[in-house]
Amino acid sequence: MSTFASPLEADGSGSGTAGNDARDFAGPIRETVSATRAVFTSGVTRPLTWRLAQLKAMNQMLLDHRSDFTAALAADLGKNPSESWLTEIGFLTAEIANTAKHLERWLAPRRADVPLALQPAKAHTVLEPLGVVLVIAPWNYPVQLLLGPVIGALAAGNTVVAKPSEMAPACSAALARWIPKYLSGAVTVVEGGAPETTALLEQRFDHVFYTGNGRVGRIVMAAAAKHLTPVTLELGGKSPVYIDDTVDMKAAAARIAWGKFMNAGQTCVAPDYVLGTGDALAGLAAELPRSIRAMYGENPAHSPSYGRMVNDAAFTRVAGMLDRDLQQDGMSALVCGGHHDAATRYIEPTVIHVEVGAALMEGEIFGPVLPLVTVDSAQEAMRFINARDKPLSIYVFSEDRGVRSGFSEQTSSGALNFGVPAAHLSVPALPFGGVGESGMGSYHGQHSVQAFSHRKAVLDKPLAPDTLAWIYPPFGILKRQVIERFVAPARKRLGNG
Ligand code: NAD
């Protein structure tokens, strides 16, 4: 199966679709989806051997073209090759290895108990593939967030239409170049932006997996609703940190700086802001500049380990919020950083004390600026968090058991980490996903296979002996007694009467 290239991509440049609308792509996209469906319908994807072969092929693609993907990530986001391996390519090869190792066991039918009244009978559940899955990826981890869901979709026996983000054009082009060569028939790539995605969403899929912002998430869900197609929405939002003075500040600062400034802050699970008491934040503010220097040197602009904003719009948005808060009297106090350069889309790793009304506290920052917000207590921090959208993650740095259990029991978020931001993504046994405004559904490891499968109920009751004769009409007194005593005994079940 070949990559579908939109009319404006005839020059091979990958993205640019401005001026087109979804109707321009409707025909070719319909054909692409129907070809991808034909592969699924043929039944070829069902055997375990096919699924494992696809995982192996994807692994081979990543290894064979590691340098191409790494170069694309550097071109789009200024990512260091080590960070690209850690958070994109190596992340995926680890996910593939884990899935391949356990897939047979994950797919095994699960026995289910049959109530006495239905005996003799056997029951089990079996995971069956959904069909054709649409995966729509964002630009910030453009390789990981496209191929990660694809791993689960293929392991579950589906075929896939994959739409990389046009905002990361080099990565989109690399994915479109190699996927058809390694995953022909299993995965079709459609490059492009909103018009192509709109045309895709008009087609009927069996699952739509979208990663990105909540505004488009709503568009995706509304489009999927027309076909009653289930969706997974991996969205973002402001993921808070709470810190108190029971922790080793130096170690905590290093962890927070690592999670925040990786990929220049353009990580969905990056700490967005830090809540803490005045003392705790003073301690953290003393350590963070040292951690930043240790990671990125005296001038991060010269560090090969530090990334850049993805495009001018992202740069202008983040630098604009920072400048507004710096210019407004009493709204903020700079701890470190603050420099930026539009020409290179560089924003210095920045730490800043802010008031609650600051521009930086309005929406997700998605850039390398870390606001510190003073609260009186852990209780106030929890109230602050609970008054806002449910975050994708909450990070707690505290040795106080009461504080830890308070966050566990009194807040809601996609994930709750103690002592480390972002690292839960690398635990394949943990479901990765949001709740409320941060998304719905989850994936990674076995959770991916479940996300892209239907768990079918299977019941097998022999025709003889026909124990069900007791519940067939006509109903007399004897049958009523049998039904009420043995088949559906309502009383005493929950100890109520
Ligand atoms: P983006 O701009 O690349 O958009 C994501 C996808 O939506 C792209 O493929 C794009 O083509 C498509 N799209 C854009 N406009 C569309 C439209 N009008 N109709 C249909 N499709 C459209 O990425 P983004 O949204 O800027 O990504 C950043 C956001 O994603 C942040 O909020 C971040 O927190 C979130 N995010 C979440 C996760 C997660 O796993 N939960 C991971 C990464 C990013």
Residues whose N, C-alpha, C, O or C-beta is under 5 A from the ligand:
A	BS01	NAD	I136 A137 P138 W139 K163 P164 S165 E166 M167 G192 G193 A194 T197 T198 T211 G212 N213 V216 I219 E234 L235 G236 G237 C268 S438
